[in-house]
């Protein structure tokens, strides 16, 4: 009975993601082997994502070391007027969190093309006026954090951060998920390991 319920939750997550992808004109082709490349020795990787649906925005992120070990995760609802602004707020929150930690090198991964290009060009051009101040702040902070860089990854490689953001946006992120992830999140975390 319990296994059937967990399978139902996992299948429901993918059914919703597939419907959203179809609506956006994208296809969700694979569910397995979603992990990205491991960062170099001594480096940590933080995946971040923003979610915006039905006027509700949320962010999610997960940090792993160079061996794929889970270091920390974070998710919360945020005030945003759209998906790109939620993505900017996710990156801003990562910068706030890592600035308080003693990492030698951090690779921040995002699947948002607009945010990545703003960072790489050090310009807020192309961002809606509502997100210009936030992206300019992110660019300035990134310049000061010489040990941090931003990488553009596929949506498929960012499923863990996406799941966290979507769950927080829906208000279904249980207390203690970092230390005891739900079965759907545990499955995504396992698939996300660097193989």
C-alpha positions as CSV (number, residue, x, y, z in Angstrom):
1,X,0.0,0.0,0.0
2,X,2.7,2.5,1.0
3,X,4.9,1.7,-2.1
4,X,1.8,2.2,-4.3
5,X,1.2,5.6,-2.8
6,X,4.8,6.7,-3.3
7,X,4.8,5.5,-6.9
8,X,1.6,7.5,-7.4
9,X,3.3,10.7,-6.1
10,X,6.3,10.1,-8.3
11,X,4.1,9.5,-11.4
12,X,2.0,12.5,-10.5
13,X,5.1,14.7,-10.4
14,X,6.2,13.6,-13.8
15,X,2.6,13.9,-15.3
16,X,2.5,17.5,-14.1
17,X,6.0,18.3,-15.5
18,X,5.2,16.6,-18.8
19,X,2.0,18.7,-19.1
20,X,3.8,21.9,-18.3
21,X,6.5,21.0,-20.8
22,X,3.9,20.3,-23.5
23,X,2.3,23.7,-22.8
24,X,5.7,25.4,-23.2
25,X,6.4,23.5,-26.4
26,X,9.1,21.3,-24.9
27,X,9.2,17.6,-24.4
28,X,10.3,15.7,-21.3
29,X,12.0,12.7,-22.8
30,X,14.0,11.1,-19.9
31,X,13.5,10.6,-16.2
32,X,16.7,8.8,-15.4
33,X,20.4,9.8,-15.6
34,X,19.8,13.5,-15.1
35,X,23.0,14.2,-13.2
36,X,25.4,16.7,-14.5
37,X,29.2,16.7,-14.5
38,X,31.0,16.7,-11.2
39,X,32.9,19.9,-10.4
40,X,36.7,19.8,-10.1
41,X,38.4,18.7,-6.9
42,X,37.9,21.2,-4.1
43,X,34.9,22.8,-5.7
44,X,31.2,22.8,-4.8
45,X,28.3,22.9,-7.2
46,X,25.0,24.7,-6.4
47,X,22.0,24.1,-8.7
48,X,19.4,26.8,-8.4
49,X,16.0,27.3,-10.0
50,X,13.0,29.6,-9.8
51,X,9.4,28.6,-10.3
52,X,6.4,30.7,-11.2
53,X,2.9,29.3,-11.7
54,X,-0.5,30.9,-11.2
55,X,1.0,34.0,-9.6
56,X,3.0,32.1,-7.1
57,X,6.8,32.2,-7.2
58,X,9.3,30.0,-5.3
59,X,13.0,29.2,-5.4
60,X,15.0,26.0,-4.8
61,X,18.6,25.1,-4.6
62,X,20.9,22.2,-3.7
63,X,24.6,22.1,-3.0
64,X,27.0,19.2,-3.5
65,X,30.7,18.7,-3.2
66,X,33.0,17.4,-5.9
67,X,32.2,13.8,-4.9
68,X,28.4,14.3,-5.2
69,X,27.8,14.4,-1.5
70,X,24.8,16.5,-0.5
71,X,25.9,19.6,1.6
72,X,22.8,21.7,1.9
73,X,19.5,22.6,0.3
74,X,17.1,25.5,0.5
75,X,13.7,26.4,-0.8
76,X,11.1,29.1,-0.1
77,X,8.3,31.2,-1.6
78,X,9.3,34.6,-2.9
79,X,7.7,37.7,-4.3
80,X,8.2,37.8,-8.1
81,X,6.2,38.9,-11.1
82,X,7.4,36.2,-13.4
83,X,9.6,33.2,-14.0
84,X,12.8,35.1,-14.9
85,X,12.5,37.3,-11.8
86,X,12.1,34.1,-9.7
87,X,15.3,32.7,-11.4
88,X,17.1,35.9,-10.6
89,X,16.0,35.7,-6.9
90,X,17.2,32.1,-6.8
91,X,20.6,33.1,-7.9
92,X,20.6,36.1,-5.5
93,X,19.8,33.8,-2.6
94,X,22.6,31.4,-3.6
95,X,25.0,34.3,-3.5
96,X,23.8,35.3,0.0
97,X,24.1,31.8,1.3
98,X,27.6,31.0,-0.1
99,X,29.0,34.4,1.0
100,X,28.6,33.2,4.6
101,X,30.4,29.9,3.9
102,X,34.1,29.2,3.4
103,X,34.3,27.6,0.0
104,X,37.4,27.9,-2.2
105,X,35.5,27.6,-5.5
106,X,31.8,27.5,-6.3
107,X,30.1,26.7,-9.6
108,X,26.5,27.9,-9.7
109,X,24.3,26.1,-12.2
110,X,21.1,27.6,-13.7
111,X,18.9,26.5,-16.5
112,X,17.7,30.1,-17.2
113,X,19.3,31.5,-20.4
114,X,18.3,35.1,-19.6
115,X,20.0,35.1,-16.2
116,X,23.1,33.3,-17.5
117,X,23.6,35.8,-20.4
118,X,23.1,38.8,-18.1
119,X,25.8,37.4,-15.8
120,X,28.2,36.6,-18.7
121,X,27.7,40.0,-20.4
122,X,27.6,41.8,-17.0
123,X,24.6,43.7,-18.2
124,X,20.9,43.8,-17.3
125,X,19.9,44.3,-21.0
126,X,17.0,42.1,-22.0
127,X,15.6,41.8,-18.5
128,X,12.1,43.2,-17.8
129,X,12.3,46.5,-15.8
130,X,10.9,44.6,-12.7
131,X,14.0,42.5,-12.5
132,X,16.7,44.9,-13.6
133,X,17.7,46.0,-10.1
134,X,17.9,42.4,-8.8
135,X,20.0,41.2,-11.8
136,X,22.3,44.3,-11.5
137,X,22.8,43.4,-7.8
138,X,23.6,39.8,-8.7
139,X,26.2,40.9,-11.3
140,X,27.9,43.2,-8.7
141,X,28.0,40.5,-6.0
142,X,29.3,37.9,-8.5
143,X,32.1,40.3,-9.5
144,X,33.1,40.6,-5.8
145,X,33.0,36.8,-5.2
146,X,36.0,35.8,-7.4
147,X,35.6,32.2,-6.3
148,X,32.1,31.9,-7.8
149,X,31.0,31.3,-11.4
150,X,27.7,30.7,-13.2
151,X,27.2,27.9,-15.7
152,X,24.2,27.3,-18.0
153,X,22.8,23.8,-17.9
154,X,19.9,22.0,-19.4
155,X,16.5,21.9,-17.6
156,X,17.0,18.1,-17.4
157,X,20.2,18.6,-15.4
158,X,18.4,20.9,-12.9
159,X,15.5,18.6,-11.8
160,X,16.5,18.6,-8.1
161,X,16.4,22.4,-7.8
162,X,13.3,22.5,-9.9
163,X,11.5,19.9,-7.7
164,X,12.4,21.9,-4.6
165,X,11.2,25.2,-6.1
166,X,7.9,23.7,-7.4
167,X,7.3,21.9,-4.1
168,X,7.8,25.1,-2.1
169,X,5.5,27.0,-4.5
170,X,2.8,24.5,-4.0
171,X,3.3,24.5,-0.3
172,X,4.1,20.8,-0.1
173,X,7.7,21.0,1.0
174,X,7.7,19.1,4.2
175,X,9.7,20.3,7.3
176,X,13.0,18.4,7.5
177,X,13.2,17.6,3.7
178,X,16.9,18.4,3.8
179,X,17.7,15.6,6.2
180,X,14.8,13.3,5.3
181,X,13.8,13.9,1.6
182,X,10.4,12.7,0.4
183,X,10.6,9.5,-1.8
184,X,10.1,11.5,-5.1
185,X,12.9,13.9,-4.1
186,X,15.1,11.1,-2.9
187,X,14.7,9.4,-6.3
188,X,15.7,12.6,-8.1
189,X,18.7,13.1,-5.7
190,X,19.9,9.6,-6.5
191,X,19.5,10.2,-10.2
192,X,21.3,13.5,-9.9
193,X,24.6,11.9,-8.6
194,X,27.6,12.4,-10.9
195,X,28.0,9.1,-12.6
